[in-house]
């Protein structure tokens, strides 16, 4: 399921770029298809063959095994450092309805994209997609009944990626996967049978609508429970976005889809702009995201006493997925607000966040170095490699699998506790911090999709999100404007007569978005000339992100003073 997400995102990146005539810098868009094909061929190899499978072959021929997993450890570091690799037995999960629909969707999508480059492979993909569609439709009564006792919903009775000894993601609501598969088959073939099917699953051709004021409590950590457009177990958006690009749909359907994309994106803009009821989920960085209310590991009978508001596991993936939908809204409407707020999501990843850290390896002055992986283990053992540049990690989370919300021993050992540490600081850069520093292929694919979109849609446009050059210029201007004033309190950027995290945040906001938070910014809480002078605790080059980092070090008692050294 995770692999299917990654394949669709890469193939969709190619399809959108091809239809728009975009070009890559120093490469070929065909490279993207080749990358996706590697995983797609694995998925095709996971199809049940009745000739070789005596257990599932008779009744589930042409369906797809759910995945391959290790039997024992669920922590990436443990998997990597176990010396006796022979003891790490791997098993194949039973075929599932979700995995079958996922393969059908990706193979049908690939069939139309490979038609010119490799017609034989395209034909193979479509043939298998249609055969597997017939196979899974034979079990329609079972997957519409939604019984978690049916092993073909997901391995091990529908358990999820947080369960000990099981790294499979369960899913027993299959309508979205069936819709997605029907959309891809229709977009490739134009066959009315598939259109009738997709309409039966989603008559409004809608996308997932994350409502900023919705406050459902998560009692089980299924991926779709968070504030995100799509994920491993919620794939409606994939189908609708593929229809948006298709030349097979009617004009009326196209208009409806355009409206639906805008409606979905508007909710993310509202969350980013803090335009929500009572400002309950306001965030300081204009990111298209909000906290989720969590009762992880607790049953519904303890509600509402045992719950908390926090960032979910893989919060960065939720943010980038939401940005993908906003990018489509910009493409569909031309409204620059969608592109602007999608750009704020990238700003957040590259350092405009509560820690001033870039969550992308190798990019930024202060960036993550040690993603949690069973291979990039150099932090613990020099015989292993370091992570390459360009890897995005899961990001801050308080949803980590135990009653106090922090199930990561390393993070908990650092003294991070929900309610005491801001959500955007629930993060540690270590290969052992598996809850907040994990990496997955679908997260990388979504991030690559967004980078490709901005590469092709920004150029030198004056409406583009703020660049480093603009930031430097703003810092210089702020310094010049306050050069005749003296510091009142070093570090007190917001001039409230104390030094706290709010000062570090305001510095990063002023640098990343000077039109809103700079000395002459439009926001009522923008930094003042005096605040900009107070903020320059380093005393070199004017106000910079390094000043924000220094203030955070001071608050963490890593340094004892904020004495300006001129």
C-alpha positions as CSV (number, residue, x, y, z in Angstrom):
1,X,0.0,0.0,0.0
2,X,2.8,2.4,0.8
3,X,4.5,1.4,-2.5
4,X,1.3,2.0,-4.4
5,X,1.2,5.6,-3.0
6,X,4.7,6.2,-4.1
7,X,4.2,4.7,-7.6
8,X,1.0,6.8,-8.2
9,X,2.7,10.0,-7.1
10,X,5.7,9.5,-9.4
11,X,3.5,8.5,-12.3
12,X,1.2,11.4,-11.7
13,X,4.1,13.8,-11.6
14,X,5.1,12.5,-15.0
15,X,1.5,12.7,-16.4
16,X,0.9,16.2,-15.2
17,X,4.3,17.4,-16.5
18,X,3.7,15.7,-19.8
19,X,0.3,17.3,-20.3
20,X,1.7,20.7,-19.4
21,X,4.8,20.4,-21.4
22,X,7.1,20.8,-18.4
23,X,10.8,19.9,-18.8
24,X,13.2,18.7,-16.1
25,X,16.5,20.5,-15.4
26,X,19.4,18.3,-16.6
27,X,17.3,15.1,-17.0
28,X,14.4,13.4,-18.6
29,X,10.9,13.0,-17.3
30,X,11.2,9.4,-18.4
31,X,13.6,8.8,-15.5
32,X,10.6,9.3,-13.2
33,X,8.7,6.5,-15.0
34,X,11.7,4.2,-14.7
35,X,11.9,4.9,-11.0
36,X,8.2,4.1,-10.5
37,X,8.5,1.0,-12.7
38,X,10.9,-0.6,-10.3
39,X,8.3,-0.7,-7.6
40,X,5.5,-1.5,-10.0
41,X,7.2,-4.6,-11.3
42,X,7.5,-5.8,-7.7
43,X,3.8,-5.3,-7.3
44,X,3.1,-7.3,-10.5
45,X,5.3,-10.1,-9.1
46,X,3.1,-10.1,-6.0
47,X,0.1,-11.3,-7.9
48,X,-1.2,-14.7,-6.7
49,X,-0.4,-17.5,-9.1
50,X,-2.6,-20.6,-8.7
51,X,0.1,-22.8,-10.2
52,X,2.6,-22.0,-7.3
53,X,0.3,-21.2,-4.4
54,X,-1.6,-24.1,-2.9
55,X,-3.0,-22.0,0.0
56,X,-4.5,-18.9,-1.7
57,X,-4.2,-19.9,-5.4
58,X,-7.5,-21.6,-5.8
59,X,-9.8,-18.9,-4.5
60,X,-7.7,-15.7,-4.8
61,X,-5.9,-16.1,-8.2
62,X,-4.9,-12.7,-9.7
63,X,-5.3,-10.9,-6.4
64,X,-2.2,-9.4,-4.8
65,X,-0.3,-10.3,-1.6
66,X,-0.4,-7.5,0.9
67,X,3.3,-7.2,1.4
68,X,6.5,-8.7,2.7
69,X,7.6,-8.2,6.3
70,X,10.1,-9.3,9.0
71,X,8.6,-11.5,11.7
72,X,10.3,-9.9,14.7
73,X,11.4,-6.4,15.2
74,X,9.4,-3.3,14.2
75,X,12.1,-0.8,15.0
76,X,14.3,0.1,12.1
77,X,17.5,0.4,14.1
78,X,17.0,-3.1,15.6
79,X,16.6,-4.5,12.1
80,X,19.8,-2.9,10.9
81,X,22.0,-3.8,13.7
82,X,21.0,-7.5,14.2
83,X,24.2,-9.3,13.2
84,X,22.6,-12.6,12.3
85,X,20.6,-11.7,9.2
86,X,19.5,-15.3,8.9
87,X,17.5,-14.9,12.0
88,X,15.4,-12.1,10.4
89,X,12.9,-14.3,8.7
90,X,10.6,-12.6,6.2
91,X,7.0,-13.7,5.5
92,X,4.5,-12.9,2.8
93,X,1.2,-11.5,3.9
94,X,-2.0,-13.0,2.5
95,X,-3.6,-11.4,-0.5
96,X,-5.9,-8.5,0.4
97,X,-8.6,-6.5,-1.3
98,X,-6.7,-3.2,-0.7
99,X,-3.4,-4.4,-2.2
100,X,-5.2,-5.7,-5.2
101,X,-7.1,-2.5,-5.9
102,X,-3.8,-0.6,-5.4
103,X,-2.0,-2.7,-7.9
104,X,-4.9,-2.4,-10.4
105,X,-4.8,1.4,-10.1
106,X,-1.1,1.8,-10.5
107,X,-0.9,-0.7,-13.4
108,X,-3.8,0.9,-15.3
109,X,-2.2,4.3,-14.8
110,X,1.1,2.9,-16.1
111,X,-0.5,1.4,-19.1
112,X,-1.4,4.8,-20.6
113,X,1.9,6.4,-19.7
114,X,4.1,3.6,-21.1
115,X,2.1,3.2,-24.3
116,X,4.7,5.1,-26.5
117,X,7.9,4.2,-24.6
118,X,7.3,0.5,-24.1
119,X,4.0,-0.7,-25.6
120,X,4.6,-4.3,-24.6
121,X,5.0,-3.3,-20.9
122,X,1.9,-1.1,-21.2
123,X,-0.1,-4.0,-22.6
124,X,1.1,-6.3,-19.8
125,X,0.1,-3.7,-17.2
126,X,-3.4,-3.3,-18.6
127,X,-4.0,-7.0,-19.0
128,X,-3.0,-7.7,-15.4
129,X,-5.1,-4.7,-14.1
130,X,-8.2,-6.0,-15.9
131,X,-7.7,-9.6,-14.8
132,X,-7.2,-8.6,-11.2
133,X,-10.3,-6.3,-11.4
134,X,-12.4,-9.3,-12.3
135,X,-10.7,-11.4,-9.6
136,X,-11.4,-8.9,-6.8
137,X,-14.9,-8.2,-8.0
138,X,-15.7,-11.9,-7.4
139,X,-15.2,-11.2,-3.7
140,X,-17.3,-8.0,-3.7
141,X,-19.8,-9.3,-1.1
142,X,-16.9,-10.0,1.3
143,X,-15.2,-6.6,1.0
144,X,-18.4,-4.7,1.3
145,X,-19.3,-6.5,4.5
146,X,-16.2,-5.1,6.2
147,X,-15.5,-7.8,8.6
148,X,-12.2,-7.4,10.4
149,X,-12.2,-11.2,10.9
150,X,-11.6,-11.6,7.2
151,X,-7.9,-11.9,6.7
152,X,-8.2,-10.5,3.2
153,X,-9.0,-7.1,4.5
154,X,-5.5,-6.8,6.0
155,X,-3.1,-9.2,7.5
156,X,-3.4,-10.1,11.1
157,X,-7.0,-9.0,11.5
158,X,-6.6,-5.5,10.2
159,X,-3.8,-4.4,12.5
160,X,-1.6,-1.4,11.7
161,X,1.9,-0.2,11.5
162,X,2.3,0.6,15.2
163,X,1.6,-3.0,16.3
164,X,4.5,-5.0,17.8
165,X,5.9,-7.6,15.5
166,X,3.7,-6.5,12.5
167,X,4.6,-3.7,10.1
168,X,1.6,-4.2,7.8
169,X,-0.9,-1.4,7.4
170,X,-4.5,-2.7,7.7
171,X,-7.5,-1.3,5.8
172,X,-11.0,-2.6,5.9
173,X,-12.8,0.3,4.2
174,X,-12.1,-0.6,0.6
175,X,-14.5,1.8,-1.3
176,X,-11.8,4.4,-1.8
177,X,-9.4,1.8,-3.3
178,X,-12.1,0.4,-5.5
179,X,-13.0,3.9,-6.7
180,X,-9.4,4.7,-7.4
181,X,-8.9,1.6,-9.4
182,X,-12.0,2.2,-11.5
183,X,-10.9,5.8,-12.1
184,X,-7.5,4.7,-13.5
185,X,-9.1,1.9,-15.6
186,X,-11.6,4.4,-17.1
187,X,-8.9,7.1,-17.6
188,X,-6.9,4.5,-19.6
189,X,-9.7,2.7,-21.5
190,X,-12.7,5.0,-21.5
191,X,-14.8,1.9,-20.9
192,X,-18.3,2.7,-19.6
193,X,-18.2,-0.2,-17.2
194,X,-15.5,1.4,-15.2
195,X,-17.2,4.8,-15.3
196,X,-20.4,3.3,-13.9
197,X,-18.3,1.6,-11.1
198,X,-16.5,4.8,-10.1
199,X,-19.7,6.8,-10.0
200,X,-21.3,4.1,-7.8
201,X,-18.4,4.5,-5.3
202,X,-18.2,8.3,-5.4
203,X,-21.1,9.9,-7.2
204,X,-20.0,13.4,-6.5
205,X,-16.4,12.8,-7.7
206,X,-15.3,14.4,-4.5
207,X,-11.9,14.6,-2.7
208,X,-11.2,14.1,0.9
209,X,-12.4,17.2,2.7
210,X,-10.5,17.8,5.9
211,X,-12.5,20.3,7.9
212,X,-10.4,22.6,10.1
213,X,-12.9,22.7,12.9
214,X,-13.6,19.0,13.0
215,X,-12.4,17.5,16.3
216,X,-12.9,13.8,16.1
217,X,-10.7,11.9,18.5
218,X,-8.3,9.3,17.2
219,X,-8.5,6.1,19.3
220,X,-6.7,3.9,16.8
221,X,-3.7,5.2,14.8
222,X,-5.1,4.5,11.3
223,X,-3.4,6.8,8.8
224,X,-6.7,8.2,7.5
225,X,-7.6,9.6,10.9
226,X,-5.3,12.6,10.6
227,X,-5.7,16.0,8.9
228,X,-4.5,15.0,5.5
229,X,-5.7,14.8,1.9
230,X,-4.7,11.3,1.2
231,X,-2.6,8.5,2.6
232,X,-2.0,4.8,2.5
233,X,-5.6,3.9,3.4
234,X,-7.4,6.9,1.9
235,X,-7.1,7.1,-1.8
236,X,-10.2,9.0,-3.1
237,X,-8.0,11.9,-4.1
238,X,-5.8,9.8,-6.4
239,X,-8.8,8.7,-8.5
240,X,-10.3,12.2,-8.8
241,X,-7.0,13.8,-9.6
242,X,-6.4,11.3,-12.4
243,X,-9.8,12.0,-13.8
244,X,-8.9,15.7,-13.7
245,X,-6.0,15.0,-16.1
246,X,-8.0,12.6,-18.3
247,X,-9.4,13.4,-21.7
248,X,-12.1,10.7,-21.3
249,X,-14.4,12.6,-18.9
250,X,-17.3,14.8,-19.9
251,X,-17.2,18.6,-19.7
252,X,-19.8,18.5,-16.8
253,X,-17.7,16.1,-14.8
254,X,-14.6,18.3,-15.4
255,X,-16.3,21.3,-14.1
256,X,-17.5,19.4,-11.0
257,X,-14.0,18.0,-10.4
258,X,-12.5,21.5,-10.6
259,X,-15.0,22.8,-8.0
260,X,-14.3,19.8,-5.7
261,X,-10.5,20.4,-5.9
262,X,-11.0,24.0,-4.9
263,X,-13.3,23.0,-2.0
264,X,-10.8,20.6,-0.6
265,X,-7.9,23.0,-1.0
266,X,-9.9,25.8,0.7
267,X,-10.0,23.8,3.9
268,X,-6.2,23.5,3.9
269,X,-5.9,27.3,3.2
270,X,-8.2,28.0,6.1
271,X,-6.1,25.9,8.4
272,X,-2.9,27.5,7.1
273,X,-4.3,31.0,7.4
274,X,-5.7,30.3,10.9
275,X,-9.1,31.1,9.6
276,X,-10.8,28.6,11.9
277,X,-13.4,28.8,14.6
278,X,-12.0,30.2,17.9
279,X,-8.5,29.9,16.4
280,X,-8.4,26.6,18.2
281,X,-5.9,25.0,15.8
282,X,-4.0,28.1,14.8
283,X,-0.3,27.5,13.9
284,X,2.4,30.1,13.7
285,X,3.9,29.1,10.3
286,X,0.9,29.2,7.9
287,X,1.2,25.5,7.2
288,X,-1.8,23.6,5.8
289,X,-2.2,21.5,8.9
290,X,-3.7,21.4,12.4
291,X,-3.4,19.2,15.5
292,X,-5.4,16.1,15.8
293,X,-7.2,15.1,19.0
294,X,-5.7,11.9,20.1
295,X,-6.6,9.1,22.5
296,X,-4.0,6.7,21.2
297,X,-3.9,3.3,22.9
298,X,-7.0,4.1,24.9
299,X,-10.5,2.9,24.4
300,X,-13.5,5.1,23.7
301,X,-14.8,4.7,27.2
302,X,-12.0,6.8,28.7
303,X,-13.0,9.8,26.5
304,X,-12.9,12.7,27.1
305,X,-10.6,12.5,30.2
306,X,-7.6,10.9,28.5
307,X,-6.9,12.7,25.3
308,X,-4.6,15.4,24.0
309,X,-4.1,17.6,20.9
310,X,-0.9,17.0,19.0
311,X,0.8,16.4,15.7
312,X,0.3,12.9,14.3
313,X,3.0,10.4,13.2
314,X,4.5,11.5,9.9
315,X,3.1,15.1,10.3
316,X,5.4,16.3,7.5
317,X,3.8,13.8,5.1
318,X,0.3,15.2,6.0
319,X,1.5,18.7,5.2
320,X,3.1,17.8,1.9
321,X,0.0,15.7,0.8
322,X,-2.2,18.7,1.5
323,X,0.1,20.9,-0.5
324,X,-0.3,18.5,-3.5
325,X,-4.0,19.2,-3.5
326,X,-3.4,23.0,-3.2
327,X,-1.1,22.8,-6.2
328,X,-3.8,21.1,-8.2
329,X,-6.2,23.8,-7.1
330,X,-3.8,26.4,-8.5
331,X,-3.6,24.5,-11.7
332,X,-7.4,24.2,-11.9
333,X,-8.3,27.8,-11.0
334,X,-5.2,30.0,-11.5
335,X,-5.7,31.5,-8.0
336,X,-2.3,32.3,-6.6
337,X,-3.4,31.8,-3.0
338,X,-3.2,28.1,-3.5
339,X,0.3,28.3,-4.8
340,X,1.3,30.6,-2.1
341,X,0.1,28.4,0.8
342,X,1.5,25.3,-0.9
343,X,4.8,27.2,-0.9
344,X,4.5,27.8,2.8
345,X,4.5,24.0,3.3
346,X,7.9,23.8,1.5
347,X,9.2,26.7,3.6
348,X,8.2,24.8,6.7
349,X,10.2,21.7,5.6
350,X,13.3,23.8,4.8
351,X,13.4,25.7,8.2
352,X,10.4,27.9,8.8
353,X,9.3,25.9,11.8
354,X,9.4,25.9,15.6
355,X,13.0,24.5,15.6
356,X,14.4,26.4,12.7
357,X,15.6,23.1,11.3
358,X,15.4,21.8,7.7
359,X,13.8,18.4,7.8
360,X,15.6,17.6,4.5
361,X,19.0,16.0,4.8
362,X,21.8,18.1,3.3
363,X,19.7,21.2,2.7
364,X,19.9,24.3,4.9
365,X,22.4,25.5,7.5
366,X,20.8,23.5,10.2
367,X,19.3,20.3,8.9
368,X,18.5,16.7,9.9
369,X,21.4,14.3,9.4
370,X,20.2,10.9,10.9
371,X,16.9,9.6,9.5
372,X,15.7,6.5,11.3
373,X,16.6,3.7,9.0
374,X,17.8,0.1,9.1
375,X,20.5,1.0,6.5
376,X,21.6,4.6,7.2
377,X,23.1,3.8,10.6
378,X,26.3,5.7,10.5
379,X,25.4,7.6,13.7
380,X,25.6,4.3,15.6
381,X,28.0,2.2,13.5
382,X,30.6,3.7,11.1
383,X,30.4,0.6,8.9
384,X,27.0,1.8,7.7
385,X,26.5,4.7,5.3
386,X,25.1,8.1,6.1
387,X,21.8,9.2,4.5
388,X,22.2,10.9,1.1
389,X,21.1,14.5,0.6
390,X,17.5,15.2,-0.2
391,X,15.7,12.8,2.2
392,X,12.7,14.2,4.1
393,X,11.8,12.8,7.5
394,X,8.5,12.3,9.2
395,X,8.7,15.3,11.5
396,X,7.4,16.3,14.9
397,X,4.8,14.0,16.5
398,X,3.2,13.4,19.9
399,X,1.2,10.5,18.5
400,X,3.7,7.7,19.2
401,X,1.9,4.9,20.8
402,X,1.7,4.9,24.6
403,X,-0.6,6.6,27.1
404,X,1.6,9.6,27.7
405,X,1.8,10.1,23.9
406,X,5.5,9.5,23.5
407,X,6.4,5.9,22.8
408,X,9.9,6.6,21.5
409,X,12.4,5.8,24.2
410,X,15.0,8.3,22.9
411,X,12.5,11.2,22.6
412,X,11.0,10.4,26.0
413,X,14.5,10.2,27.5
414,X,15.2,13.7,26.3
415,X,12.4,15.0,28.5
416,X,9.9,15.8,25.9
417,X,6.4,15.5,27.2
418,X,3.0,16.4,25.7
419,X,1.7,19.6,27.1
420,X,5.1,20.8,28.1
421,X,6.8,21.0,24.7
422,X,5.2,22.7,21.7
423,X,4.2,20.3,19.0
424,X,6.7,21.6,16.5
425,X,9.5,20.8,19.0
426,X,8.5,17.2,19.6
427,X,11.4,16.1,17.4
428,X,14.9,14.6,17.7
429,X,17.4,14.1,15.0
430,X,18.6,10.5,15.6
431,X,18.4,7.2,13.9
432,X,16.9,5.9,17.2
433,X,14.1,8.5,17.1
434,X,11.9,6.3,15.0
435,X,8.6,8.1,15.8
436,X,9.7,11.5,14.4
437,X,12.7,10.8,12.1
438,X,11.4,7.9,10.1
439,X,11.4,7.8,6.3
440,X,9.1,6.1,3.8
441,X,9.1,5.9,0.0
442,X,5.6,7.6,-0.3
443,X,6.8,10.6,1.7
444,X,9.7,11.0,-0.6
445,X,7.5,10.7,-3.7
446,X,5.1,13.4,-2.4
447,X,8.0,15.7,-1.6
448,X,9.5,15.1,-5.0
449,X,6.1,15.9,-6.6
450,X,6.0,19.2,-4.8
451,X,9.5,20.2,-5.8
452,X,8.7,19.3,-9.4
453,X,5.6,21.4,-9.3
454,X,7.4,24.5,-8.0
455,X,10.3,24.0,-10.4
456,X,7.8,24.2,-13.2
457,X,5.4,26.9,-11.9
458,X,7.5,29.5,-10.2
459,X,10.4,30.8,-12.3
460,X,11.1,34.4,-11.3
461,X,7.5,35.2,-10.6
462,X,7.3,38.1,-8.2
463,X,4.4,36.4,-6.4
464,X,6.6,33.4,-5.5
465,X,7.2,32.5,-1.9
466,X,10.1,34.4,-0.3
467,X,13.6,33.3,-1.3
468,X,16.9,33.4,0.5
469,X,17.9,36.5,-1.4
470,X,14.8,38.3,-0.2
471,X,15.4,37.2,3.3
472,X,18.9,38.5,3.3
473,X,17.8,41.8,1.9
474,X,15.1,42.1,4.6
475,X,17.6,41.4,7.3
476,X,19.9,44.1,6.1
477,X,17.1,46.6,5.8
478,X,15.9,45.8,9.3
479,X,19.4,46.4,10.7
480,X,19.8,49.6,8.8
481,X,16.4,50.9,10.0
482,X,17.3,50.3,13.6
483,X,21.0,51.2,13.6
484,X,20.5,54.4,15.6
485,X,18.6,52.6,18.4
486,X,20.0,50.6,21.3
487,X,19.2,47.2,22.4
488,X,16.6,47.1,25.3
489,X,16.6,43.4,25.9
490,X,18.7,41.0,23.9
491,X,16.5,38.3,22.3
492,X,13.2,40.0,23.0
493,X,12.1,40.1,19.4
494,X,8.4,40.7,20.2
495,X,9.2,43.4,22.8
496,X,7.1,41.8,25.6
497,X,9.9,42.2,28.2
498,X,10.8,38.5,28.3
499,X,12.7,36.0,26.2
500,X,10.8,32.9,25.2
501,X,10.0,30.7,22.2
502,X,7.7,33.4,20.8
503,X,10.8,35.5,20.0
504,X,12.5,32.7,18.1
505,X,9.3,32.0,16.1
506,X,8.8,35.7,15.3
507,X,12.4,36.0,14.0
508,X,11.8,33.0,11.6
509,X,8.5,34.4,10.5
510,X,9.9,37.8,9.8
511,X,12.7,36.3,7.7
512,X,10.6,33.8,5.9
513,X,7.7,36.1,5.2
514,X,8.7,39.7,5.5
515,X,5.7,41.0,3.6
516,X,3.6,39.7,6.5
517,X,5.9,39.7,9.6
518,X,8.8,41.9,8.6
519,X,9.3,45.5,10.0
520,X,6.8,46.9,7.6
521,X,4.7,43.7,7.4
522,X,0.9,43.6,7.2
523,X,0.2,41.3,10.2
524,X,-0.6,43.2,13.4
525,X,2.0,41.1,15.2
526,X,4.9,41.8,12.8
527,X,8.3,42.5,14.2
528,X,9.1,46.2,15.0
529,X,12.3,48.1,14.4
530,X,13.2,47.7,18.0
531,X,12.3,44.0,18.0
532,X,14.6,43.4,15.0
533,X,17.5,45.1,16.9
534,X,16.8,43.1,20.0
535,X,16.7,39.9,17.9
536,X,20.3,40.3,16.6
537,X,21.9,38.4,19.4
538,X,24.8,37.2,17.3
539,X,25.6,40.8,16.3
540,X,26.7,39.9,12.8
541,X,24.9,40.3,9.4
542,X,21.7,41.6,11.0
543,X,18.8,39.5,12.1
544,X,19.2,35.9,10.8
545,X,17.9,32.4,11.5
546,X,21.1,31.8,13.5
547,X,19.8,34.3,16.0
548,X,16.6,32.2,16.4
549,X,18.6,29.1,17.0
550,X,20.8,30.9,19.6
551,X,17.7,32.0,21.5
552,X,16.4,28.4,21.5
553,X,19.8,27.2,22.8
554,X,19.5,29.8,25.6
555,X,16.0,28.6,26.5
556,X,17.3,25.0,26.6
557,X,20.1,26.2,28.9
558,X,22.8,25.1,26.4
559,X,24.3,28.6,26.7
560,X,24.1,30.9,29.7
561,X,23.6,34.3,28.2
562,X,22.5,36.2,25.1
563,X,25.3,38.8,25.3
564,X,25.8,40.4,21.9
565,X,29.3,40.0,20.6
566,X,30.1,42.9,18.2
